[in-house]
Amino acid sequence: MSYERRHAPGVPLLEPSDVELVRAMLSLGGVPWGELEDGVQQVRVKLLDAGEEIHNRQAWLSVVASRVAVDWHRRRARDESLGERLAARWTDRPPPDQTEDARVLALTVAEGMQGLPPVQRQVLALRYYADLPVREIARRLRVPEGTVKSRLHTAVAALGRRLRDMEVI
């Protein structure tokens, strides 16, 4: 059974020539070879979202693929700076503008997090220490965004209770 017969009529598909165009645009945009298929999948999803609104398919695919490549570079830059930001938080010397009270509070919060389940510590660290948005956390953990939001809500409430028990807040 062909690929097209397995899908409902009118659902836009990527033809083999479309896939080659998208891969070429992603490659020209600097996306590494090993990540091209992920980019193609992102373009497929955007194509499904667009439905039948596309007038010039090749132009549309080229623009969307180039935007996916730009997003890839932004993610990479954010991920690289993430390591630097996390390393800066754990240095022995606090930043010059950080007060001793702020440093003590940060250490106390870190201590309060130690008593939380690993799943809660994980989402708290990714959201508030790594400063990642919910969508990126969901992508990295391979869970729905709603699950991340739920875990964050539960974790913040649990951390708040622990800090109250420690008489910090």
Backbone as CSV, one residue per row, in Angstrom:
resi,resn,N_x,N_y,N_z,CA_x,CA_y,CA_z,C_x,C_y,C_z
1,MET,0.854,-1.173,0.000,0.000,0.000,0.000,0.897,1.232,0.000
2,SER,0.626,2.177,-0.877,1.478,3.360,-0.982,1.250,4.275,0.219
3,TYR,2.201,5.143,0.420,2.154,6.095,1.528,0.913,6.974,1.426
4,GLU,0.587,7.400,0.203,-0.538,8.301,0.010,-1.861,7.618,0.291
5,ARG,-1.978,6.340,0.050,-3.249,5.637,0.269,-3.547,5.447,1.753
6,ARG,-2.542,5.502,2.588,-2.757,5.324,4.025,-3.263,6.596,4.685
7,HIS,-3.264,7.711,3.972,-3.677,8.985,4.547,-4.970,9.456,3.915
8,ALA,-5.709,10.238,4.665,-6.995,10.753,4.182,-6.783,11.660,2.976
9,PRO,-7.711,11.663,2.049,-7.591,12.552,0.899,-7.594,14.010,1.343
10,GLY,-6.817,14.818,0.663,-6.741,16.240,0.988,-5.706,16.569,2.044
11,VAL,-5.124,15.578,2.716,-4.092,15.827,3.715,-2.782,16.043,2.974
12,PRO,-2.147,17.199,3.156,-0.918,17.481,2.422,0.231,16.582,2.877
13,LEU,0.929,16.026,1.911,2.062,15.151,2.192,3.325,15.751,1.617
14,LEU,4.455,15.307,2.105,5.727,15.703,1.516,6.107,14.651,0.489
15,GLU,6.221,15.069,-0.738,6.689,14.187,-1.798,8.201,14.013,-1.642
16,PRO,8.782,12.972,-2.240,10.239,12.799,-2.155,11.022,14.036,-2.604
17,SER,10.552,14.715,-3.648,11.257,15.930,-4.098,11.134,17.041,-3.058
18,ASP,9.991,17.090,-2.347,9.819,18.073,-1.276,10.794,17.802,-0.137
19,VAL,10.946,16.530,0.206,11.856,16.154,1.295,13.281,16.561,0.934
20,GLU,13.671,16.342,-0.312,15.022,16.730,-0.741,15.205,18.241,-0.667
21,LEU,14.191,19.000,-1.066,14.252,20.457,-0.980,14.407,20.901,0.472
22,VAL,13.614,20.313,1.353,13.672,20.678,2.777,15.040,20.328,3.345
23,ARG,15.551,19.136,3.053,16.885,18.754,3.535,17.955,19.715,3.025
24,ALA,17.844,20.100,1.768,18.819,21.024,1.188,18.770,22.374,1.902
25,MET,17.568,22.877,2.151,17.435,24.167,2.837,17.972,24.084,4.270
26,LEU,17.699,22.982,4.942,18.215,22.807,6.299,19.740,22.726,6.287
27,SER,20.295,21.996,5.321,21.757,21.883,5.210,22.378,23.244,4.929
28,LEU,21.787,23.975,3.993,22.286,25.320,3.704,22.173,26.229,4.924
29,GLY,21.192,25.964,5.748,21.007,26.741,6.973,21.937,26.334,8.097
30,GLY,22.771,25.314,7.862,23.759,24.923,8.867,23.314,23.855,9.845
31,VAL,22.192,23.214,9.591,21.737,22.141,10.469,22.608,20.908,10.183
32,PRO,23.173,20.275,11.209,24.032,19.109,10.988,23.274,17.949,10.346
33,TRP,23.998,17.138,9.618,23.433,16.011,8.879,22.578,15.123,9.780
34,GLY,23.042,14.831,10.954,22.332,13.931,11.861,21.013,14.483,12.376
35,GLU,20.774,15.766,12.206,19.540,16.368,12.715,18.588,16.797,11.608
36,LEU,18.931,16.457,10.368,18.079,16.852,9.242,16.697,16.222,9.314
37,GLU,16.617,14.954,9.711,15.304,14.288,9.762,14.383,14.936,10.778
38,ASP,14.952,15.400,11.903,14.124,16.118,12.875,13.560,17.390,12.248
39,GLY,14.395,18.083,11.480,13.942,19.288,10.795,12.861,18.987,9.772
40,VAL,13.027,17.902,9.035,12.007,17.500,8.054,10.690,17.228,8.772
41,GLN,10.745,16.575,9.911,9.521,16.289,10.675,8.856,17.582,11.146
42,GLN,9.652,18.567,11.548,9.075,19.845,11.970,8.355,20.521,10.808
43,VAL,8.955,20.445,9.624,8.312,21.028,8.449,7.021,20.271,8.125
44,ARG,7.032,18.947,8.270,5.808,18.154,8.032,4.679,18.601,8.960
45,VAL,5.008,18.805,10.215,3.990,19.235,11.180,3.437,20.605,10.784
46,LYS,4.315,21.510,10.394,3.859,22.842,9.980,3.011,22.761,8.713
47,LEU,3.355,21.833,7.836,2.566,21.633,6.617,1.166,21.138,6.970
48,LEU,1.072,20.221,7.907,-0.243,19.731,8.341,-1.055,20.844,8.993
49,ASP,-0.371,21.696,9.770,-1.061,22.821,10.408,-1.564,23.827,9.383
50,ALA,-0.803,24.009,8.308,-1.168,24.996,7.286,-2.366,24.542,6.463
51,GLY,-2.537,23.241,6.307,-3.664,22.722,5.532,-3.564,23.085,4.066
52,GLU,-4.641,23.620,3.521,-4.690,23.924,2.097,-4.467,25.403,1.811
53,GLU,-3.851,26.149,2.698,-3.643,27.582,2.534,-2.404,27.910,1.695
54,ILE,-1.669,26.943,1.230,-0.395,27.163,0.549,-0.637,27.338,-0.946
55,HIS,-0.116,28.444,-1.498,-0.286,28.717,-2.918,0.930,28.275,-3.726
56,ASN,2.122,28.516,-3.205,3.354,28.110,-3.883,4.095,27.167,-2.940
57,ARG,3.907,25.886,-3.135,4.403,24.860,-2.220,5.918,24.908,-2.030
58,GLN,6.675,24.999,-3.109,8.138,24.994,-2.985,8.643,26.231,-2.255
59,ALA,8.070,27.381,-2.534,8.473,28.601,-1.833,8.140,28.476,-0.344
60,TRP,6.947,27.967,-0.065,6.532,27.809,1.332,7.478,26.862,2.067
61,LEU,7.773,25.714,1.447,8.672,24.742,2.071,10.058,25.341,2.301
62,SER,10.553,26.126,1.355,11.870,26.752,1.494,11.900,27.721,2.666
63,VAL,10.866,28.549,2.774,10.817,29.529,3.860,10.697,28.828,5.206
64,VAL,9.810,27.850,5.303,9.614,27.148,6.577,10.889,26.394,6.976
65,ALA,11.532,25.741,6.019,12.770,25.015,6.329,13.856,25.974,6.792
66,SER,13.947,27.139,6.179,14.965,28.099,6.616,14.662,28.615,8.021
67,ARG,13.379,28.776,8.346,13.012,29.198,9.707,13.323,28.102,10.727
68,VAL,13.106,26.860,10.340,13.452,25.736,11.225,14.962,25.735,11.476
69,ALA,15.753,26.025,10.447,17.212,26.091,10.612,17.598,27.222,11.568
70,VAL,16.957,28.372,11.431,17.238,29.493,12.340,16.889,29.101,13.774
71,ASP,15.735,28.456,13.948,15.341,27.998,15.285,16.359,27.014,15.851
72,TRP,16.911,26.151,14.993,17.914,25.185,15.449,19.127,25.934,15.999
73,HIS,19.572,26.978,15.290,20.734,27.755,15.746,20.430,28.479,17.057
74,ARG,19.232,29.003,17.187,18.862,29.684,18.433,18.869,28.707,19.599
75,ARG,18.312,27.504,19.371,18.310,26.477,20.429,19.734,26.112,20.818
76,ARG,20.586,25.936,19.818,21.978,25.563,20.080,22.685,26.646,20.892
77,ALA,22.482,27.911,20.512,23.108,29.016,21.247,22.590,29.068,22.678
78,ARG,21.283,28.848,22.840,20.706,28.854,24.188,21.261,27.696,25.008
79,ASP,21.410,26.524,24.394,21.950,25.364,25.099,23.403,25.582,25.503
80,GLU,24.181,26.231,24.622,25.586,26.495,24.958,25.689,27.472,26.118
81,SER,24.838,28.515,26.099,24.896,29.480,27.191,24.350,28.889,28.486
82,LEU,23.514,27.850,28.356,22.982,27.183,29.535,24.106,26.629,30.392
83,GLY,25.054,25.948,29.776,26.186,25.403,30.523,26.973,26.483,31.234
84,GLU,27.167,27.604,30.557,27.894,28.716,31.170,27.121,29.295,32.353
85,ARG,25.788,29.445,32.175,24.977,29.993,33.273,24.959,29.073,34.475
86,LEU,24.829,27.759,34.227,24.830,26.813,35.344,26.175,26.793,36.046
87,ALA,27.251,26.844,35.276,28.587,26.856,35.880,28.774,28.110,36.727
88,ALA,28.271,29.236,36.252,28.421,30.488,36.998,27.669,30.437,38.323
89,ARG,26.561,29.715,38.351,25.782,29.622,39.588,26.491,28.795,40.659
90,TRP,27.378,27.912,40.251,28.009,27.018,41.204,29.439,27.407,41.539
91,THR,29.884,28.573,41.114,31.238,28.992,41.447,31.303,29.354,42.922
92,ASP,32.509,29.362,43.437,32.692,29.679,44.856,32.411,31.145,45.153
93,ARG,32.658,32.000,44.200,32.448,33.430,44.427,31.095,33.848,43.854
94,PRO,30.285,34.548,44.635,28.994,35.017,44.113,29.221,36.177,43.146
95,PRO,28.260,36.426,42.257,28.374,37.602,41.384,28.473,38.866,42.228
96,PRO,29.143,39.911,41.735,29.355,41.121,42.539,28.069,41.766,43.036
97,ASP,26.973,41.660,42.284,25.735,42.305,42.696,24.874,41.436,43.612
98,GLN,25.338,40.229,43.943,24.553,39.329,44.787,24.897,39.578,46.255
99,THR,23.858,39.798,47.061,24.078,40.030,48.485,24.288,38.693,49.187
100,GLU,24.811,38.763,50.379,25.017,37.552,51.171,23.677,36.899,51.507
101,ASP,22.651,37.712,51.761,21.315,37.168,52.037,20.781,36.384,50.840
102,ALA,20.989,36.913,49.636,20.523,36.221,48.433,21.257,34.900,48.258
103,ARG,22.529,34.899,48.572,23.313,33.668,48.445,22.854,32.623,49.465
104,VAL,22.598,33.045,50.695,22.105,32.129,51.724,20.739,31.579,51.327
105,LEU,19.881,32.444,50.806,18.562,31.993,50.360,18.701,30.966,49.235
106,ALA,19.593,31.225,48.273,19.796,30.281,47.162,20.264,28.928,47.678
107,LEU,21.178,28.931,48.640,21.664,27.669,49.211,20.557,26.958,49.988
108,THR,19.716,27.718,50.677,18.612,27.135,51.430,17.581,26.520,50.486
109,VAL,17.290,27.205,49.391,16.360,26.656,48.398,16.929,25.365,47.818
110,ALA,18.231,25.376,47.507,18.863,24.163,46.989,18.760,23.030,48.000
111,GLU,18.936,23.347,49.284,18.803,22.330,50.330,17.365,21.828,50.411
112,GLY,16.401,22.740,50.290,14.992,22.348,50.301,14.646,21.455,49.126
113,MET,15.261,21.684,47.987,15.007,20.860,46.802,15.511,19.437,46.988
114,GLN,16.524,19.258,47.826,17.092,17.914,48.015,16.071,16.932,48.572
115,GLY,15.089,17.417,49.308,14.083,16.530,49.869,12.943,16.204,48.921
116,LEU,12.947,16.781,47.732,11.868,16.543,46.767,12.176,15.307,45.923
117,PRO,11.143,14.683,45.363,11.374,13.551,44.453,12.182,14.007,43.232
118,PRO,12.937,13.104,42.630,13.791,13.467,41.485,13.045,14.150,40.341
119,VAL,11.832,13.713,40.043,11.061,14.316,38.948,10.790,15.790,39.237
120,GLN,10.465,16.102,40.482,10.198,17.491,40.854,11.473,18.323,40.839
121,ARG,12.548,17.774,41.344,13.831,18.497,41.299,14.231,18.789,39.859
122,GLN,14.001,17.811,38.997,14.384,17.947,37.597,13.654,19.123,36.931
123,VAL,12.337,19.186,37.056,11.606,20.267,36.392,11.905,21.623,37.017
124,LEU,12.102,21.657,38.329,12.457,22.928,38.974,13.817,23.432,38.484
125,ALA,14.783,22.539,38.395,16.117,22.935,37.942,16.088,23.406,36.490
126,LEU,15.373,22.676,35.642,15.315,23.070,34.231,14.578,24.394,34.040
127,ARG,13.529,24.606,34.804,12.739,25.828,34.630,13.388,27.038,35.282
128,TYR,13.799,26.904,36.543,14.228,28.084,37.289,15.740,28.265,37.364
129,TYR,16.506,27.214,37.250,17.953,27.363,37.241,18.487,27.451,35.815
130,ALA,17.994,26.607,34.940,18.433,26.636,33.542,17.636,27.641,32.725
131,ASP,16.522,28.137,33.266,15.698,29.155,32.626,15.142,28.692,31.280
132,LEU,14.745,27.419,31.212,14.163,26.890,29.977,12.654,27.077,29.997
133,PRO,12.051,27.388,28.844,10.594,27.487,28.789,9.951,26.100,28.886
134,VAL,8.684,26.074,29.221,7.957,24.820,29.405,8.041,23.953,28.149
135,ARG,7.893,24.570,26.980,7.925,23.819,25.721,9.263,23.084,25.550
136,GLU,10.361,23.750,25.874,11.686,23.133,25.721,11.879,22.016,26.747
137,ILE,11.395,22.216,27.958,11.485,21.166,28.979,10.713,19.940,28.510
138,ALA,9.518,20.153,27.982,8.700,19.044,27.493,9.419,18.296,26.375
139,ARG,10.045,19.040,25.482,10.774,18.409,24.376,11.935,17.581,24.906
140,ARG,12.688,18.125,25.838,13.858,17.407,26.360,13.474,16.179,27.168
141,LEU,12.389,16.289,27.907,11.957,15.157,28.732,11.049,14.195,27.970
142,ARG,10.650,14.599,26.781,9.753,13.796,25.933,8.429,13.492,26.636
143,VAL,7.858,14.557,27.204,6.542,14.468,27.834,5.704,15.641,27.321
144,PRO,4.377,15.563,27.448,3.536,16.678,27.023,3.779,17.930,27.873
145,GLU,3.511,19.099,27.272,3.686,20.358,28.006,2.816,20.390,29.261
146,GLY,1.612,19.838,29.170,0.722,19.810,30.330,1.317,19.032,31.492
147,THR,2.052,17.978,31.176,2.720,17.194,32.222,3.786,18.038,32.907
148,VAL,4.544,18.801,32.119,5.578,19.669,32.697,4.923,20.710,33.601
149,LYS,3.847,21.322,33.133,3.159,22.335,33.936,2.642,21.740,35.237
150,SER,2.081,20.542,35.158,1.568,19.877,36.349,2.697,19.574,37.333
151,ARG,3.793,19.043,36.803,4.941,18.736,37.673,5.506,20.000,38.308
152,LEU,5.569,21.089,37.528,6.059,22.354,38.084,5.152,22.854,39.198
153,HIS,3.849,22.791,38.969,2.896,23.246,39.980,3.069,22.449,41.278
154,THR,3.131,21.144,41.147,3.291,20.272,42.308,4.628,20.521,42.999
155,ALA,5.691,20.683,42.204,7.032,20.877,42.764,7.142,22.212,43.499
156,VAL,6.588,23.265,42.918,6.648,24.578,43.573,5.885,24.534,44.896
157,ALA,4.720,23.897,44.894,3.939,23.785,46.130,4.711,22.980,47.183
158,ALA,5.314,21.867,46.767,6.079,21.033,47.712,7.297,21.784,48.240
159,LEU,7.980,22.515,47.368,9.150,23.290,47.808,8.713,24.385,48.777
160,GLY,7.596,25.022,48.479,7.085,26.048,49.392,6.796,25.486,50.779
161,ARG,6.179,24.303,50.831,5.912,23.658,52.136,7.213,23.352,52.862
162,ARG,8.199,22.826,52.121,9.484,22.491,52.752,10.160,23.745,53.302
163,LEU,10.137,24.842,52.524,10.764,26.083,52.994,10.028,26.666,54.188
164,ARG,8.698,26.524,54.230,7.943,26.974,55.411,8.312,26.115,56.626
165,ASP,8.452,24.796,56.400,8.851,23.912,57.499,10.255,24.263,58.005
166,MET,11.100,24.718,57.105,12.458,25.121,57.480,12.485,26.535,58.029
167,GLU,11.279,27.172,58.079,11.107,28.540,58.559,11.923,29.550,57.782
168,VAL,11.998,29.332,56.468,12.689,30.271,55.591,11.696,31.306,55.085
169,ILE,10.478,30.847,54.806,9.453,31.797,54.337,8.254,31.760,55.261
